[in-house]
Amino acid sequence: MPRKSTATEPIVERIEDVDVSSEMQGSFLEYAYSVIYSRALPDARDGLKPVQRRILFQMSEMGLRPDRGHVKSARVVGDVMGKLHPHGDSAIYDALVRLAQPFALRLPLVDGHGNFGSLDDGPAAARYTEARLAPAALAMTESLDEDVVDFIPNYDGQFQQPAVLPAAYPNLLVNGAAGIAVGMATNMAPHNLIEVVAGAIHLLENPDATTEDLMEFIPGPDFPTGGIVMGLDGVKDAYSTGRGAFKVRAKSSIESLGPRKTGIVVTELPYQVGPERVIEKLKDAVNAKKLQGISDVADLTDRTHGLRLVITVKTGFDPAAVLEQLYRVTPLEDSFSINNVALVGGQPRTLGLKELLRVYLDHRIEVVTRRSKYRLAQRQARLHLVDGLLIAILDIDEVIQVIRTSDDSETARTRLQQVFDLSELQAEYILELRLRRLTKFSRIELEAERDKLRAEIAALEELLGSDVLLRGQVAKELDAVAESLGTPRRTLLLNAAPPKTRSAKAPVELQIADAPTTLFLSASGRAVRVDREGGAELIAPKRRSKHDAILTTLETTTRSEIGAVTNLGRLVRFSPVDLPSVPPASIQLGAGVRLTDYLGFADKKERVIALLRFDEDTPIALGTHDGIVKRIVPSAMPVRPELEIIALKPKDVVVGAAPAPDDTELVFVSSDAQLLHFSAASVRPQGAPAGGMAGMKLSAKAEVIFFGVVSPDEPTEVVTISGSDTVLAGTDTGRAKVSDFTEFPGKGRATGGVRAQSLLKGEDRLTLAWAGPSPRAIGTDGAVRTLPEGGARRDASGTPLEAVVGFVGTTIGTAAHLVEE
C-alpha cells in the first residue's frame, strides 16, 4: 500500500502486476500439497496421519503410560497444539477421540475415560474427558530414544518431532484409515492383528509370496463392530490392485420375543453404521410403504450386553423374508469400498496387500537395524569406560599418587593417559570416580559387567552382520506383539455374495402362505408345525429324541385360527403361523416351543392339554379330576380370544380333552386302579357355561388321573403304572402294565368301572395311566423309556420299570413308522 509522505519525502508507490491464473495455480498447488502430505493421507510405514503421530508422541513425552493415571484431554490437546500442531484445538481433539473409540479402531491407541461418543452421538468436550496411552500405543512409540527414526523440527524450530513412529506392528492394516485430500482420497479397512502379523512374517520369510499366498493368512477385513462380509471377490481385487468393494451385513437372528411374538435381533452392525441410523431408515421405509411386516423397533443396547436392536415382526409374516427386505432398504447391509492410498517415500501411491506389507517390513527392518547400531555403540562406549576402571582399580595406589602429585585436574588427566595408556574419556571417568567404588565387590561387579557387555556386543555384531538373523529378529518381535495385543476375529467372512436385490417395484411375498399343516403337541407341552405343501408324507425320525411322545395331533392350515384347551378349563384362540416349523421328513418335537410360553400364561400351573379346530362340528369331550365329563361343539363356542368352556368346581381341573364323535368311547382311569369307558353318545353336548355331568363315580380319596377318547375300530392299548404316595416323587420307578383295550368291559356313565391293575404290597395307587394307539413313554428328563410287552391281563400287577416315566403318549404315524433306536 502507498506509504505516507513527509514534508521532505515524495510519495513512492510500488505496484506489481501478477497473473491471476498463475497465482491461483501456485496457491492451489501449495494448498493441495499441504493437505496431501500434512493432513489427509497416512504414512504407509506407521499408518498415521501427522496429527495422530504428534498426539501419540506428545502423550509419550508427557509420560501418559497405561500404568499411570488419566489426564484431562484438554491438557493433551493444549500441549500438542502449542508444541507440534499449530492448528485448531477441535481438529486435534477429534483425532484424539477417534484414536480412543473401540468402534472406530480395531486396536485403539488411546485409553479414554469419559464420554468419547458413539456411532450416533459425538463426544463430550475436551474439558470433560480424560485420556492416556493404550498398550497398543506403547508398541507404536517404543525405542524412540534409541535413534530408530529421524527427528525433524516442529513448526517454529524449538522442538523436535519424529518423522515417523517405529510401529512394532502394521498399524495401517490393523486399524485402517480414511481421509479426503485434494484430488484423491483413502479408505482402508481394518484387519485382525494376529492374521496381519502372520502374513507379514510369511512375506518376510518368503519374499516371492503372491497375494493369493498372503490371503491364506489374511483372508479379509476384520471390523471392530463385527458384521458379515458377503463375498470375497471385492476383497481379492483390493488386495491385488489396491481398490475394491464388497457388501457388509449385520449379524442378526430370529428369536421369540414373548407370547406369540417373533422378532429379528441385530447384535452386530456394518462398520460405521449406528443403530439410530438404522431405525431412522427403517421408519422411513415403513412410512413410505416400502417395507411391510414390522410392528415395532427398539434399541436395547447397553454396556453390559452390547448392541441389541430388536425388530418385532407382525404375526403372519415370514421373519426371514422381512429380514431380506431390511437388508435391501436399510443400512443393515452396507457397501464398503477400499482405496488403499498412502504416502510412500513422500509420494501418494495406491498399494495392494503385498506392497503394504513390504513397505512396513522395510521400515521395520530399518528400525531394528538402527536400534541395534545404537545399542552396539552404547555398549562399546560403556565397555571402554569399564575397561579403564578395571585398569585403575588394579593399580589404584599409583593412580592416587598420580592424582595427588598433579597441580590441577587437567594435568592429572594428561598424566593418567600417559602412565596407564588410557583415553581421554577413560581418564576423565577415573577422575570422577568415587572412593566407595574402590572395594573388592566393585571390581567383581565391573568384571561381570565387562563380560556381559562383551557378550551383548558380540550378539549385536552378529545380528547386524546377518540379514537372516535381522529378519528373524523382526519376526520374533512381531510374534510377541501379536501374542500380547491380538484378539480373536470378529467379522465373519462368507465367500458367497448376497443375492441380487429385487426391484423396488417387484412384488415380494412377506406373509406366510395359508398352506396345509399338521400341529403336534407333545406330552411335555411342546408344539411344532409341520407344513405339508404338495401332500408330503409324515415320516417319523430315525433316531429317538427328547419330547417325541404325541399328546395331540391336529390337521389345519398355517393361517387358520385354532384353540388351546387348558387344564383350568379355559380355551385360548391363536394362529399357528408363528409356531416353529420342521420338515415332514424329519419331525423333531424337541425343536418346538413350549406352548405355555408361546401363549403367555400368567399362571405357572396352567398347561395345554389339547388343540381343537373351530370349523368342525365334531364335539370335544373334557374329563376332570373329580370325574366330571362334558362335550361341547367347537363351532358353537363364542368368538372370544379367551373363554371358559367348563364351569369347574373349586380345586377341580381338566385332566384330558379330545374330539369325541358319537361312535367313540370315553375313557376314565382313577388313582385307585379303576378304568371306566362308555359311549360318547351318552353325553349330550352342552354350552360353554355348563359344568358338565357325572362321568365316573369315585371312591373316597380317589381321583381321575387320565381321561381320553378311543375309537373301537382302532387298535388301542392301555398303559398303567403303579406307585406309592409314601415314596418321594421321582425316586420310585414303579411297575408298569400294557393291556389291550378289549380286556376292559364297558359300563354305564357315572359308574365305578373295572380293575385296571392289581396293586402289590407297598403300592397304594396308580401314578400314571394312558389309553390309545402305539404308546410311548417319556422320562421327566425327556428321554425315551421302555415299556413292557403288551397283552397283559387287565388285573395283572405289572412289571418293574428300569427308570421313572413322566409322560405317556403316542408315536408319529402308524405302526409301520414306529421310531427305531
C-alpha positions in Angstrom: 0.0 0.0 0.0 1.2 3.6 -0.5 3.4 5.0 2.2 2.6 8.3 4.0 4.8 11.0 2.7 6.6 13.5 4.8 7.3 17.1 4.0 10.8 16.3 2.7 10.0 12.8 1.1 7.9 12.4 -2.0 5.2 9.7 -2.3 6.6 6.4 -3.6 4.2 3.7 -4.9 5.1 0.0 -5.5 2.6 -1.9 -7.6 3.4 -5.3 -9.0 1.4 -6.9 -11.8 0.6 -10.6 -11.1 -1.1 -13.1 -13.5 -4.2 -14.2 -11.7 -4.2 -17.7 -13.2 -0.6 -18.3 -12.3 -1.2 -17.0 -8.8 -4.2 -19.2 -8.3 -2.4 -22.2 -9.7 0.5 -21.8 -7.5 -1.6 -21.2 -4.4 -3.8 -24.2 -5.1 -0.8 -26.5 -5.6 0.6 -25.3 -2.3 -2.7 -25.9 -0.6 -3.1 -29.4 -2.2 0.5 -30.3 -1.2 -0.2 -29.3 2.3 -3.4 -31.3 2.5 -1.9 -34.4 1.0 1.3 -34.5 3.0 0.4 -32.8 6.2 -3.2 -33.7 6.9 -5.3 -36.3 5.0 -3.1 -39.2 4.0 -1.4 -41.7 6.3 2.2 -42.8 6.0 2.4 -46.3 4.8 5.1 -47.1 7.4 3.3 -46.4 10.7 -0.2 -45.9 9.3 -0.6 -42.5 11.0 -1.5 -39.0 9.8 0.7 -36.2 11.1 -1.8 -35.1 13.8 -2.2 -38.6 15.1 1.6 -39.1 15.2 2.0 -35.9 17.1 -0.7 -36.8 19.6 0.9 -40.2 20.4 4.4 -38.7 20.5 3.4 -35.8 22.8 1.4 -38.2 25.1 4.5 -40.4 25.3 6.7 -37.3 26.2 4.1 -36.4 28.9 4.5 -39.9 30.5 0.9 -40.8 30.0 1.6 -44.6 30.1 -1.2 -47.2 30.6 0.0 -47.8 34.2 -0.4 -44.2 35.2 -3.5 -42.0 35.8 -5.6 -40.3 33.1 -5.2 -36.6 32.5 -7.7 -34.1 31.0 -7.9 -34.3 27.3 -7.8 -30.5 27.1 -4.2 -30.7 28.6 -3.1 -33.1 25.9 -4.7 -31.0 23.2 -3.0 -27.9 24.5 0.4 -29.5 24.6 0.1 -30.9 21.1 -1.2 -27.6 19.7 1.4 -25.5 21.5 4.5 -27.6 20.6 3.8 -29.6 17.5 0.5 -29.0 15.7 -0.3 -25.2 15.2 -3.9 -25.7 14.2 -7.4 -25.6 15.8 -7.9 -27.5 19.0 -11.1 -29.1 17.6 -9.1 -30.8 14.9 -6.7 -32.2 17.4 -9.4 -33.3 19.8 -11.4 -35.0 17.0 -8.3 -37.0 16.1 -7.7 -37.9 19.8 -11.3 -39.1 20.1 -11.0 -41.4 17.1 -7.8 -42.9 18.5 -9.8 -43.9 21.6 -13.0 -45.2 20.0 -13.2 -49.0 20.1 -15.9 -49.0 17.3 -13.6 -46.9 15.0 -10.2 -48.6 15.5 -9.6 -52.4 15.6 -6.8 -51.7 18.1 -7.4 -48.4 20.0 -4.3 -46.4 20.6 -5.7 -44.1 23.4 -7.4 -45.2 26.6 -10.2 -42.8 27.0 -12.1 -42.1 30.3 -15.5 -40.4 29.9 -17.9 -39.9 27.1 -15.9 -40.4 23.9 -19.1 -40.6 21.8 -20.8 -43.4 19.8 -21.7 -44.0 16.2 -24.8 -41.8 16.6 -23.6 -39.2 19.1 -20.5 -37.0 19.4 -18.1 -37.0 22.4 -18.2 -34.7 25.4 -16.0 -31.6 25.3 -12.2 -32.0 26.0 -12.6 -30.4 29.4 -14.9 -33.3 30.5 -12.9 -36.3 29.2 -9.6 -37.8 30.2 -7.0 -39.8 28.3 -3.8 -41.8 28.5 -1.9 -44.1 26.1 -3.3 -47.6 25.4 -1.0 -50.6 25.5 -1.0 -50.7 21.7 0.4 -47.1 21.6 3.5 -48.2 23.6 4.3 -50.7 20.8 4.0 -47.8 18.3 6.4 -45.5 20.2 8.8 -47.9 21.8 12.6 -47.3 21.3 12.1 -43.7 20.2 15.1 -42.7 22.4 17.4 -45.2 20.6 17.8 -43.3 17.3 15.4 -45.7 15.4 13.8 -42.9 13.3 14.7 -39.4 12.1 13.5 -36.4 14.0 12.5 -33.2 12.3 11.9 -29.6 13.7 8.5 -28.6 14.7 6.7 -25.6 13.1 8.9 -23.0 14.8 12.1 -25.0 15.2 12.0 -25.0 19.0 11.2 -28.7 19.4 11.9 -32.0 17.6 9.3 -34.5 16.5 9.6 -37.9 14.8 9.1 -38.0 11.1 7.6 -41.5 11.5 7.0 -43.8 14.5 8.8 -47.1 14.9 5.5 -49.0 14.8 6.1 -52.5 16.2 3.1 -53.8 14.2 1.5 -52.9 10.8 -0.9 -50.3 12.1 -2.1 -49.2 8.7 -3.6 -52.6 8.0 -4.7 -53.3 11.6 -6.6 -50.0 12.2 -7.2 -48.9 8.6 -7.5 -45.2 7.6 -9.9 -42.8 6.0 -9.2 -39.3 4.6 -10.1 -36.9 1.8 -7.3 -34.9 0.2 -7.3 -32.7 -2.8 -7.9 -34.8 -5.9 -7.5 -38.1 -4.0 -8.9 -40.0 -1.1 -8.1 -43.0 1.0 -10.3 -45.6 2.7 -8.6 -48.6 4.2 -10.3 -51.4 6.1 -9.1 -52.6 9.5 -7.8 -56.1 9.9 -7.1 -58.7 12.6 -3.6 -58.1 14.2 -2.9 -61.9 14.6 -3.7 -62.5 10.9 -1.7 -59.5 9.7 1.3 -60.4 11.7 1.2 -64.0 10.3 1.0 -62.6 6.8 3.9 -60.2 7.4 6.1 -63.0 8.8 5.3 -65.2 5.8 6.3 -62.4 3.4 9.4 -61.8 5.5 10.4 -65.4 5.1 9.2 -65.8 1.5 9.8 -62.5 -0.4 8.3 -64.0 -3.6 5.0 -64.9 -2.0 1.9 -63.9 -4.1 -1.2 -62.1 -3.0 -3.1 -65.5 -3.0 -0.5 -66.9 -0.6 -0.9 -63.9 1.7 -4.7 -64.3 1.7 -4.3 -67.7 3.3 -3.1 -65.7 6.4 -5.1 -62.5 5.8 -8.4 -63.7 4.4 -10.2 -60.4 4.7 -11.0 -57.3 6.8 -11.9 -57.6 10.5 -14.1 -54.7 11.5 -14.2 -53.7 15.2 -18.0 -53.8 15.1 -18.1 -57.3 13.6 -20.7 -58.0 10.9 -20.6 -60.4 7.9 -18.6 -59.8 4.7 -20.7 -61.1 1.8 -18.4 -62.2 -1.0 -14.7 -62.0 -1.2 -14.2 -61.1 -4.9 -14.1 -57.4 -4.0 -11.6 -58.2 -1.2 -9.4 -60.0 -3.7 -9.5 -57.1 -6.0 -8.5 -54.7 -3.2 -5.6 -56.9 -2.1 -4.4 -57.2 -5.7 -4.8 -53.7 -7.1 -5.5 -51.5 -4.0 -9.1 -50.9 -4.9 -12.2 -53.0 -4.4 -15.7 -53.0 -2.9 -17.8 -55.6 -1.1 -21.0 -55.9 1.0 -21.1 -56.0 4.8 -24.2 -57.3 6.5 -25.4 -57.0 10.1 -25.3 -60.1 12.2 -28.9 -61.0 13.2 -31.0 -63.8 14.5 -34.7 -64.6 14.5 -35.9 -65.1 18.1 -39.1 -65.4 20.1 -39.7 -62.1 21.9 -42.6 -63.3 24.1 -46.1 -64.8 23.8 -46.9 -65.1 20.1 -44.2 -62.5 19.2 -41.3 -63.2 16.8 -38.6 -60.7 16.1 -35.3 -60.0 14.4 -32.5 -59.3 16.9 -29.5 -57.5 15.5 -26.3 -57.8 17.6 -23.7 -56.5 15.1 -23.9 -53.7 12.5 -21.8 -52.9 9.5 -18.7 -50.7 10.0 -19.5 -47.1 10.8 -23.3 -47.7 10.9 -25.1 -46.8 14.1 -28.4 -48.1 15.4 -30.2 -44.8 15.2 -29.4 -44.5 11.5 -30.9 -48.0 11.0 -34.0 -47.1 13.0 -34.4 -43.9 11.0 -34.2 -45.6 7.7 -36.5 -48.4 8.8 -39.2 -45.9 9.9 -38.9 -44.0 6.6 -39.3 -47.3 4.7 -42.4 -48.3 6.7 -44.0 -44.9 6.3 -43.3 -44.9 2.6 -44.8 -48.4 2.4 -41.6 -49.9 1.0 -41.4 -52.3 4.0 -44.1 -54.4 5.5 -44.4 -56.8 8.4 -42.7 -54.6 11.0 -44.8 -53.7 14.1 -42.1 -52.2 16.4 -38.4 -51.5 16.7 -36.4 -50.9 19.9 -32.8 -50.2 20.7 -31.9 -52.2 23.8 -28.2 -51.5 23.6 -26.3 -51.3 26.9 -22.8 -51.5 28.2 -23.4 -55.0 29.6 -24.9 -56.8 26.7 -23.6 -54.6 23.9 -25.6 -53.8 20.7 -29.1 -55.3 20.7 -31.5 -53.9 18.1 -34.9 -55.7 18.4 -37.3 -55.5 15.4 -40.7 -57.0 16.1 -42.3 -58.8 13.1 -46.1 -58.8 12.7 -48.0 -62.1 13.1 -48.3 -63.9 9.9 -45.2 -62.5 8.2 -42.2 -64.6 7.5 -39.3 -63.2 9.5 -36.7 -64.4 7.1 -38.4 -62.7 4.2 -38.8 -59.5 6.2 -35.1 -59.6 7.1 -34.2 -59.8 3.4 -36.2 -56.7 2.8 -34.5 -55.0 5.7 -31.1 -55.7 4.0 -32.5 -54.1 0.8 -33.9 -50.8 2.2 -31.9 -50.2 5.4 -28.2 -49.9 6.3 -28.3 -53.5 7.8 -26.5 -54.2 4.6 -23.9 -51.6 3.6 -21.2 -51.3 0.9 -17.5 -50.8 1.8 -15.1 -49.5 -0.8 -11.4 -50.0 -0.3 -9.0 -47.4 -1.7 -5.5 -48.1 -0.4 -3.8 -44.7 -0.9 -0.9 -43.9 1.4 2.4 -42.0 1.4 5.4 -43.9 0.4 8.7 -42.0 0.3 6.7 -38.8 0.4 4.6 -39.7 -2.6 0.9 -40.8 -2.6 0.6 -44.3 -4.0 -2.2 -46.9 -4.4 -1.0 -50.1 -2.8 -2.1 -53.7 -2.8 -1.7 -56.1 0.2 1.8 -57.2 -0.7 3.0 -53.7 -1.3 1.6 -52.5 2.1 3.3 -55.3 3.9 6.6 -54.8 2.0 6.7 -51.1 2.9 6.1 -51.8 6.5 8.6 -54.6 6.7 11.3 -52.5 5.1 10.6 -49.8 7.6 10.7 -52.3 10.5 14.0 -53.8 9.3 15.5 -50.3 9.2 14.2 -49.6 12.7 15.7 -52.8 14.1 19.0 -52.1 12.3 19.3 -48.5 13.6 18.3 -49.6 17.1 20.9 -52.4 17.0 23.6 -50.0 15.8 22.6 -47.5 18.6 22.7 -50.3 21.2 26.1 -51.5 19.9 27.6 -48.0 20.1 26.3 -47.6 23.6 27.6 -50.9 24.8 31.0 -50.3 23.2 31.3 -46.9 24.9 30.4 -48.4 28.2 32.8 -51.3 27.8 35.5 -48.7 27.0 34.9 -47.0 30.4 34.6 -50.3 32.3 38.0 -51.4 30.9 39.5 -48.1 32.1 38.0 -48.5 35.6 39.4 -52.0 35.8 42.9 -50.7 35.0 42.6 -48.0 37.6 41.4 -50.4 40.3 44.2 -52.8 39.7 46.8 -50.0 40.3 44.7 -47.8 42.5 47.6 -46.7 44.7 49.6 -45.5 41.8 46.5 -43.8 40.4 46.0 -41.9 43.6 49.7 -41.0 43.7 49.5 -39.6 40.2 46.4 -37.5 41.0 47.8 -36.2 44.4 51.1 -35.1 42.8 49.3 -33.2 39.9 48.8 -29.5 40.1 45.3 -29.5 38.6 42.7 -31.8 37.0 44.0 -31.1 33.5 47.4 -32.2 34.5 46.1 -35.2 36.3 44.1 -36.3 33.3 47.1 -35.9 31.0 49.4 -37.9 33.3 46.8 -40.7 33.7 46.6 -41.1 30.0 50.4 -41.2 29.7 51.1 -43.5 32.7 48.3 -46.1 32.2 47.8 -45.7 28.4 44.2 -44.5 28.8 42.0 -42.5 26.5 40.8 -39.0 27.4 37.3 -40.4 28.2 38.7 -43.1 30.5 40.9 -40.7 32.3 38.1 -38.2 32.9 35.8 -41.0 34.1 38.6 -42.2 36.6 39.0 -38.7 37.9 35.3 -38.6 38.7 35.4 -42.0 40.4 34.0 -42.1 44.0 36.0 -43.8 46.7 33.3 -46.3 47.5 33.8 -47.9 44.1 37.3 -49.0 45.2 36.1 -52.1 47.1 36.6 -55.7 46.2 33.0 -56.1 45.3 33.1 -53.2 42.9 35.9 -55.0 41.0 33.8 -58.2 40.8 30.8 -56.2 39.6 32.8 -54.5 36.9 34.3 -57.7 35.7 30.8 -59.2 35.4 29.5 -56.1 33.6 32.5 -56.3 31.2 31.7 -60.0 30.4 28.1 -59.2 29.9 28.8 -56.2 27.6 31.2 -58.3 25.5 28.6 -60.9 25.0 25.9 -58.3 24.1 28.3 -56.6 21.7 29.1 -59.9 20.0 25.4 -60.7 19.6 24.7 -57.3 18.2 27.6 -57.5 15.7 26.4 -60.9 14.7 22.8 -59.6 14.2 24.0 -56.6 12.1 26.2 -58.9 10.0 23.5 -61.3 9.1 20.4 -60.5 7.0 18.8 -63.8 8.1 19.2 -63.0 11.8 17.9 -59.5 11.3 14.7 -60.7 9.6 14.4 -63.4 12.3 14.5 -60.7 15.0 11.8 -58.7 13.2 9.6 -61.8 13.0 10.2 -62.6 16.7 9.2 -59.1 17.8 6.1 -59.2 15.6 5.1 -62.5 17.1 5.5 -61.1 20.6 3.2 -58.1 19.8 0.6 -60.4 18.2 0.6 -62.6 21.3 0.3 -59.7 23.8 -2.2 -57.5 21.8 -4.0 -59.9 19.5 -7.7 -60.7 19.8 -10.0 -63.2 18.0 -11.6 -62.4 14.7 -14.9 -60.5 15.0 -16.1 -60.3 11.4 -17.5 -63.4 9.7 -16.3 -63.9 6.1 -18.6 -65.6 3.6 -17.4 -66.3 0.1 -20.9 -66.3 -1.3 -22.0 -62.9 -2.5 -25.5 -61.7 -1.4 -28.3 -62.4 -4.0 -29.2 -59.6 -6.3 -31.9 -57.4 -4.7 -35.3 -57.2 -6.3 -36.5 -54.1 -7.9 -38.3 -51.8 -5.6 -41.5 -52.3 -7.7 -41.2 -56.0 -7.8 -43.8 -57.8 -5.5 -42.2 -59.5 -2.6 -44.2 -62.1 -0.7 -43.6 -61.5 3.0 -46.6 -63.2 4.5 -46.6 -66.9 5.2 -48.9 -68.7 2.8 -52.0 -70.4 4.2 -50.9 -73.9 3.4 -52.0 -77.3 4.9 -50.1 -78.1 8.1 -50.2 -80.5 10.9 -49.7 -79.4 14.5 -48.2 -81.8 17.1 -48.5 -81.2 20.9 -46.1 -83.4 22.8 -46.7 -84.9 26.2 -44.2 -82.5 27.7 -46.1 -79.5 26.4 -44.1 -78.6 23.3 -45.8 -77.6 20.0 -44.4 -77.8 16.5 -45.8 -77.1 13.0 -45.2 -79.4 10.0 -46.1 -77.8 6.7 -47.3 -80.3 4.1 -47.5 -78.5 0.8 -47.9 -80.9 -2.1 -49.2 -83.7 0.3 -45.8 -84.6 1.8 -46.0 -87.7 3.9 -45.1 -87.5 7.6 -42.1 -89.7 8.5 -41.0 -90.4 12.0 -37.4 -89.5 12.9 -34.9 -92.4 12.6 -33.4 -91.6 15.9 -35.1 -91.2 19.2 -35.2 -87.7 20.5 -36.5 -85.9 23.5 -40.1 -84.8 23.7 -41.3 -87.0 20.9 -44.4 -88.5 22.5 -47.5 -87.1 20.9 -50.4 -85.9 23.1 -52.5 -84.2 20.4 -52.4 -84.2 16.6 -54.4 -81.6 14.6 -54.8 -81.2 10.9 -55.3 -77.5 9.9 -53.8 -74.7 7.8 -51.0 -72.3 8.6 -53.1 -69.1 9.0 -56.2 -70.6 10.5 -57.4 -70.0 14.0 -57.3 -72.9 16.4 -58.0 -73.3 20.1 -55.8 -74.5 23.0 -57.7 -76.2 25.9 -56.0 -75.9 29.3 -56.3 -77.8 32.5 -58.0 -74.8 34.1 -61.0 -75.2 31.7 -60.0 -72.3 29.5 -60.0 -72.0 25.7 -57.3 -69.7 24.1 -57.6 -68.8 20.4 -54.4 -68.4 18.4 -52.9 -68.9 15.0 -50.1 -71.4 14.4 -48.4 -69.2 11.8 -45.5 -68.3 14.2 -45.0 -71.8 15.6 -41.6 -73.4 14.8 -41.8 -75.3 11.5 -40.0 -78.6 10.8 -39.8 -80.6 7.6 -42.2 -83.5 7.2 -39.3 -85.9 6.6 -37.6 -85.3 10.0 -40.1 -84.4 12.7 -38.4 -83.4 16.0 -40.7 -82.2 18.7 -37.7 -81.1 20.7 -37.3 -78.2 18.2 -40.8 -77.0 19.2 -41.7 -74.2 21.6 -43.4 -74.6 25.0 -47.0 -73.7 24.2 -47.4 -72.1 27.7 -44.6 -69.6 26.8 -46.0 -69.1 23.3 -49.4 -68.2 24.7 -48.1 -66.2 27.6 -49.9 -67.9 30.5 -49.6 -66.0 33.7 -50.4 -69.0 36.0 -47.5 -71.3 36.1 -49.8 -74.2 36.9 -51.8 -73.8 33.7 -50.9 -76.1 30.8 -52.3 -77.0 27.4 -53.9 -80.5 27.2 -55.4 -80.4 23.8 -55.8 -78.5 20.5 -59.0 -78.1 18.5 -60.4 -76.5 15.3 -63.3 -74.2 15.3 -64.6 -75.0 11.9 -65.7 -78.6 12.9 -69.0 -79.8 14.3 -67.4 -82.8 16.0 -67.8 -82.3 19.8 -64.8 -82.2 22.0 -65.0 -84.1 25.3 -63.4 -83.0 28.5 -62.9 -85.1 31.7 -61.9 -83.6 35.1 -60.0 -84.6 38.2 -63.3 -85.1 40.1 -64.8 -87.4 37.4 -66.9 -84.8 35.6 -67.4 -85.2 31.8 -68.6 -82.7 29.2 -69.0 -82.5 25.5 -69.1 -79.2 23.6 -69.2 -78.3 19.9 -66.3 -76.0 18.8 -68.3 -74.2 16.1 -70.9 -73.2 18.7 -68.4 -71.5 21.0 -68.5 -67.7 21.4 -65.9 -65.9 19.3 -63.6 -64.5 22.1 -59.8 -64.6 22.4 -60.2 -66.4 25.7 -63.2 -68.1 27.4 -64.1 -70.7 30.0 -65.6 -73.8 28.3 -66.5 -75.7 31.5 -67.5 -74.4 34.9 -65.2 -76.1 37.3 -65.7 -76.6 41.0 -63.0 -75.3 43.4 -59.7 -77.3 43.1 -61.1 -79.3 40.2 -59.0 -79.3 36.9 -59.4 -80.8 33.5 -57.2 -83.9 33.0 -57.9 -84.6 29.4 -59.7 -83.4 26.2 -60.1 -84.8 22.7 -62.5 -84.8 19.8 -65.4 -87.3 20.6 -67.8 -88.3 17.9 -70.8 -90.3 18.9 -69.3 -93.6 17.8 -66.2 -93.3 20.1 -65.6 -94.4 23.7 -64.8 -92.0 26.6 -62.2 -93.5 29.0 -61.6 -92.6 32.7 -58.8 -94.1 34.8 -58.7 -93.4 38.5 -55.9 -93.4 41.0 -57.4 -96.4 42.8 -56.8 -98.5 39.6 -60.3 -98.4 38.2 -61.0 -98.0 34.4 -64.3 -96.9 33.1 -65.4 -96.5 29.5 -68.7 -95.7 28.0 -70.1 -94.4 24.7 -69.6 -90.7 23.9 -73.2 -90.6 22.6 -74.4 -90.9 26.2 -73.0 -87.4 26.9 -75.1 -84.8 25.3 -73.2 -81.6 24.1 -73.6 -78.6 26.3 -72.9 -74.8 26.0 -69.7 -73.1 27.3 -71.1 -72.0 30.7 -72.3 -75.5 31.6 -70.4 -77.5 34.3 -70.8 -81.0 32.6 -72.2 -84.1 34.2 -71.1 -87.1 36.2 -68.7 -89.2 34.3 -67.1 -91.6 36.8 -68.1 -92.5 40.3 -65.0 -92.3 42.5 -64.3 -93.9 45.8 -63.1 -91.9 48.8 -59.8 -90.1 48.3 -59.6 -91.4 44.7 -59.2 -89.0 41.7 -59.1 -89.2 37.9 -55.6 -89.4 36.6 -56.4 -89.9 32.9 -59.3 -89.1 30.5 -59.2 -89.8 26.8 -61.2 -90.8 23.7 -60.7 -94.0 21.8 -62.1 -95.4 18.6 -63.5 -99.0 18.7 -62.2 -99.5 15.2 -58.6 -98.7 16.1 -56.2 -101.0 18.0 -55.9 -99.4 21.4 -53.7 -100.3 24.4 -53.9 -99.3 28.0 -50.8 -98.3 29.9 -50.9 -98.2 33.8 -48.1 -97.5 36.2 -48.4 -98.2 39.9 -46.6 -96.5 42.8 -47.0 -95.1 46.3 -47.8 -91.8 47.9 -45.4 -92.5 50.7 -42.3 -92.5 48.4 -40.7 -89.3 47.3 -41.8 -88.4 43.8 -39.2 -89.3 41.1 -37.4 -91.9 43.2 -39.6 -94.9 42.7 -39.8 -96.3 39.2 -42.9 -98.3 39.9 -44.5 -101.2 38.0 -46.0 -100.8 34.5 -48.5 -102.9 32.6 -49.7 -102.7 29.0 -53.0 -104.4 28.2 -55.4 -104.5 25.2 -58.4 -102.2 25.5 -60.7 -105.1 24.7 -59.7 -106.6 28.1 -61.9 -103.9 29.8 -65.6 -104.3 29.6 -67.7 -101.2 29.1 -70.1 -99.9 31.8 -72.5 -97.1 32.0 -71.8 -93.4 32.7 -71.5 -92.4 36.4 -70.4 -95.9 37.5 -67.1 -97.1 39.1 -65.5 -99.0 36.3 -63.4 -102.2 36.5 -60.0 -103.0 37.9 -57.2 -101.9 35.7 -54.1 -103.2 37.7 -53.5 -105.2 40.9 -51.6 -103.2 43.5 -48.9 -105.1 45.4 -47.7 -104.6 49.0 -46.2 -101.1 49.3 -48.3 -99.7 46.4 -51.4 -97.7 47.1 -52.3 -96.0 43.8 -51.8 -95.6 40.1 -49.4 -92.8 39.4 -49.9 -92.6 35.6 -52.3 -94.1 33.0 -53.0 -93.7 29.3 -55.2 -95.3 26.6 -54.5 -95.0 22.8 -52.6 -96.5 19.9 -48.8 -97.1 19.8 -47.9 -96.0 23.3 -44.6 -94.3 24.0 -43.2 -93.5 27.4 -41.0 -90.4 28.1 -39.0 -89.8 31.3 -39.0 -86.5 33.2 -35.7 -85.7 31.5 -37.2 -86.1 28.1 -35.5 -89.4 27.3 -37.5 -92.4 25.9 -38.4 -95.1 28.4 -39.0 -98.8 27.6 -42.5 -100.2 28.4 -43.3 -103.9 29.0 -44.7 -106.1 26.2 -48.4 -105.7 25.6 -51.1 -108.3 26.1 -51.1 -108.4 29.9 -54.3 -109.2 31.8 -56.3 -106.2 32.8 -55.9 -107.0 36.5 -52.2 -108.1 36.4 -49.7 -106.5 38.7 -47.3 -105.3 36.0 -43.5 -105.4 35.5 -40.9 -103.2 37.4 -39.6 -100.3 35.3 -35.9 -99.5 34.9 -36.4 -95.7 35.1 -39.0 -93.2 36.1 -41.7 -92.4 33.5 -43.0 -88.9 33.4 -45.4 -88.9 30.3 -47.0 -91.3 28.0 -48.3 -90.5 24.5 -48.3 -92.0 21.0 -45.7 -92.2 18.3 -45.8 -90.3 15.0 -47.6 -92.1 12.2 -48.8 -95.7 12.1 -47.2 -98.8 13.5 -45.1 -99.0 10.3 -43.5 -95.7 11.2 -42.5 -96.6 14.8 -39.4 -94.9 15.9 -36.3 -97.1 16.0 -33.3 -96.7 18.2 
